[in-house]
Amino acid sequence: MADKIVILTGAGISAESGLGTFRDEGGLWSQHRIEDVATPEGFARDPALVHRFYNARRAQASEAQPNPAHHALARLQAEWPGDVVIVTQNVDGLHEAAGARAIHMHGILAGALCGCCDHRWPAPPEMAPGMPCPACGQPTARPDVVWFGEMPYHMDDIEEHLQTCDLFASIGTSGQVYPAAGFVQEARLYGAATIELNLAGTDIGAAFEDRRTGPASRIVPAWVE
Ligand code: BJW
């Protein structure tokens, strides 16, 4: 029995909840330039554009419902006799909506962050350039998400979980963005069994001992049962 399971999730687990992925055909990065909307430099150049991008995604996420894959992971976390740690790259909050706890390594759409003093607070539905931080008063509010070139959150905790887990599962992520793409190697190095669940093959698929392909809403509940 795997005492401790670490599960990494990506945009693919929320695709069947109606939220677009980034790199699939028609995905977010085919409609927006990464440099414009997902880097600190893009935000400095055109904060209004970046806020519009995240306001739209925040509105979409607030309407979305968790799908059978999110529910299956919540069930697993509640019922497994050992630890089930969900590390998500997703910012949509759908793991929590399904009743699970997750570590948000790329932040959360529902959060605002002060670029000046690092204070965090719940984001209003619409953010705009120049919004003041409620703690320091500076006009430096931004979405509490991790852009390229920034350090993902909770990395010390995540490293510890990767080094102490018996099973590492990766669900619905393309394996193109680091450091998450390197987690499978790290977990293997420390002796974990590894499995990838994805709609299709990925660039890092060969690093996993076991692979299941198909839509998350079908293959995740089947894997959990
Ligand atoms: C289904 C499905 C269905 C579809 N069922 N599956 C050169 C080499 C190596 C690294 C670098 C490099 N140059 C720069 C870097 C670092 C950079 C990086 O990785 N760049 C790469 C592009 C090369 N990384 C960073 O900058 C990160 N920071 C960092 O590295 O700090 C330094 C550090 C050093 C040491 C330790 C730790 C840190 C920060 C990365 C931040 C990424 N931010 C974003 C935006 C977040 C906010 C937002 O949501 O807007 O995060 S970008 C975007 O990509 C988002 C995602 O979380 C992330 C990953 O995407 P994901 O989830 O994998 O989605 P897709 O679309 O790529 O894939 C979807 C998958 O689902 C596909 O496989 C489908 O098949 C599948 N799927 N439908 C099941 N129904």
Residues whose N, C-alpha, C, O or C-beta is under 5 A from the ligand:
A	BS01	BJW	G10 A11 G12 I13 A15 E16 T21 F22 R23 D24 A38 Q89 N90 V91 H106 V145 V146 W147 F148 G149 E150 M151 P152 G172 T173 S174 G175 Q176 V177 Y178 P179 N198 L199 A200 T202 G214 P215 A216
